[in-house]
Amino acid sequence: MTDLNNDIFKTIDAERRGTTSEEVVSQLREMIHRGELRPGDRLPPERDLAKMLGVSRPTLRAGIRSLAAVGVLQSRQGAGTFVVKSDGPPSLDSSPLRLMASLHGFTSAEMFEARQSLEMAVAGLAAERATDDQMATMAEETTGMFASLDDPEQFLVHDMHFHQTVAAASGNRILTSLMNMVSTILFDVRSKTVKRARDLKESAEMHRHIYRAIRERNPEAARKAMREHLMLAQKAQEQEAAEDAAGRNGANGSNGANGDVH
């Protein structure tokens, strides 16, 4: 572990800060790219880091949660938050894919189809290659999902960690990196709507089915369980997005000249 020079943390430009955690995520990622943050480094305490970056603690916490969900940071109880040090697959920057999605109008359905193809493949391989430690992690993340049914944002973190573990268990770092790149984009999208989720218990059960198929070394069952889960996830995300849009439209309407409440 390396003690960091706190001077490397720069206050986020107030004009860019906005009201989301995206700038926190962007700044910490850039520091990692520049080598200012290295694997194994511990971040300053939350209160101090929020002050250095010029953001609120909830905003900082949300940014750290997002980076933890995609395997960049790791929070350890009583020890702090660390840049992940791992011999696993490299983390591919999803920015180019986001840019292509914007330029070419990739649809959510296309992204899910790509994710389904990749994750069914890694689930089948995981059933053949997963280690005991990886299966134990899958079990822990599944338990975490059931324990977070009343906390959708935390549920989503366990969900992401579960899928990353399955991907790593495939033993194919290329497939794992590609899957993580696609799922990171979908994670960011769903993190904005997951508070409206209604299917969390069913989702947790489906993750348990995937885990059991992998534990039983049944590749076909693992692929089938993953496919069924992702089809449900796609429907859930589409419903949440529709309800979120309706809610925002209703709020805008309530501010109209007539003062109607929708």
VOZA-967986 format. One record per residue (C-alpha): residue in one letter; x, y, z. Coordinates in steps of 0.1 Angstrom, whole numbers, plus 2048, in hexadecimal, padded with zeros to 3 digits. Layout:
// residues N
AXYZ ...
END
This chain:
// residues 262
M800800800 T80D8237F7 D80784380A L7FA85D7F2 N8038817EF N7E28927F3 D7ED8AE7DC I7E68987BE F7C089B7C4 K7B38BA7B3 T7928CC7B9 I77A8C479D D7728E2788 A7528F2796 E7458F8772 R7498D376B R73E8C578C G7198C2787 T7048AE79F T70F88B797 S72C8747A0 E73887277C E75488C780 V76187A79F V76285978B S77386B76E Q78D87D784 L79785D796 R799849776 E7AF864766 M7C6863785 I7CA83D780 H7D184275B R7EC85B763 G7FC84477D E7F485C79A L7DF8407A9 R7EE81D7A8 P7E17FB7B0 G7E17F77D6 D7E081C7DE R7C88267FA L7B28447F4 P7B085F80F P79485D828 E772865819 R76E88782B D791892820 L78D8867FC A76B8977F8 K77B8B8804 M7998B47EC L7828AE7CE G7698C97D8 V74B8B27D8 S7328A67F2 R738885804 P7198757F5 T72587E7D2 L7488707DA R7388517E9 A72484B7C9 G74384F7B4 I7578367C9 R73981E7C8 S73981F7A2 L75E81979F A75C7FD7B9 A7407ED7A4 V7567EB786 G7747DE798 V78A7FD799 L7878057BF Q7827EE7DD S7757F87FF R7817E481C Q76F7E683D G7847FA856 A7A17FE83E G795817824 T7918187FE F7AC80B7E7 V7B580A7C2 V7B07E67B9 K7D07D27B5 S7C97B37A1 D7D979A78A G7B7796778 P7AC7A3756 P7B47C774C S7987E1750 L78F7EF72E D78481372C S760814721 S763838713 P76982E6EF L74A8176F0 R7358336FF L74184A6E3 M7388316C8 A71682B6D9 S70F8506D7 L71C8546B3 H70B8366A5 G6EC8356BB F6F28136CB T6D28086DC S6CE7F96FE A6C27DA6ED E6E27D76DA M6F77DC6F9 F6E37C170B E6E77A96EE A70D7AE6EE R70D7A9714 Q6F878A711 S70F77A6F7 L72E78270C E71F77872E M710757722 A73274E715 V745757735 A72A74574A G72F725737 L75572873B A752730760 A73F710766 E75D6FE758 R779713768 A76D725787 T7837217A6 D77671A7C9 D77F73E7D3 Q76C74C7B5 M74D7377BD A74F7427E1 T74F7677D5 M7317607BF A71F7527DD E7287707F2 E71C7897D8 T6FB7767D4 T6F67777FA G6FE79C7F8 M6E27A17DE F6C97907F5 A6D47A6811 S6D17C67FC L6AD7C27EF D6A47E2800 D6C37F57F3 P6C27F47CD E6E38067C9 Q6F67EE7DF F6E47D17CE L6F17DE7AD V7157DE7BA H7127B97C5 D7027B17A4 M71F7C1791 H7397AF7A7 F72778E7A1 H72979277B Q74E79D77D T75677E791 V744767778 A75877875C A77977476E A77074F775 S76E74974F G79474B74F N79376072E R7A0783735 I795790713 L771785717 T77279273B S77F7B4731 L7667B8714 M7497AD72A N7537C5746 M7557E272D V7327DC720 S7237D5742 T7337F4751 I71F80A739 L6FF7F7741 F7077FA766 D70B820763 V6E9822751 R6D780C76A S6E681E788 K6D183C77F T6B0829780 V6B680B797 K6A481C7B4 R6848147A1 A68C7EF79F R6717D67A8 D6817B579F L69E7B37B6 K6947937C8 E68E7817A7 S6AF78E79A A6C17817B9 E6B175F7B4 M6BD75F790 H6E176779B R6DE7497B3 H6D4733796 I6F373E782 Y7097387A0 R6FB7157A6 A6FF70B781 I724716783 R7297047A4 E71A6E4795 R7326E8777 N7156E975E P71F701742 E6FE6FD72F A6E970574E A700722756 R6FB731733 K6D672C735 A6D373C758 M6E875A74D R6D275F72E E6B275E742 H6C077675C L6CC78F741 M6AA78F730 L69A798751 A6B47B3757 Q6AD7C2735 K6887C473B A68D7D275E Q6A57ED752 E68D7F7736 Q6707F974F E68480E768 A68F82674C A66B82A740 E65F831763 D67C84976A A67485C74A A64F85D753 G65886A776 R66D886768 N65389074F G63989076A A64F8A6780 N6548BE763 G62F8BF75D S6288C7781 N63C8E777D G6268F375F A61191275E N5F290076A G6038F1788 D5F48CF781 V6008B2794 H60689277F 
END
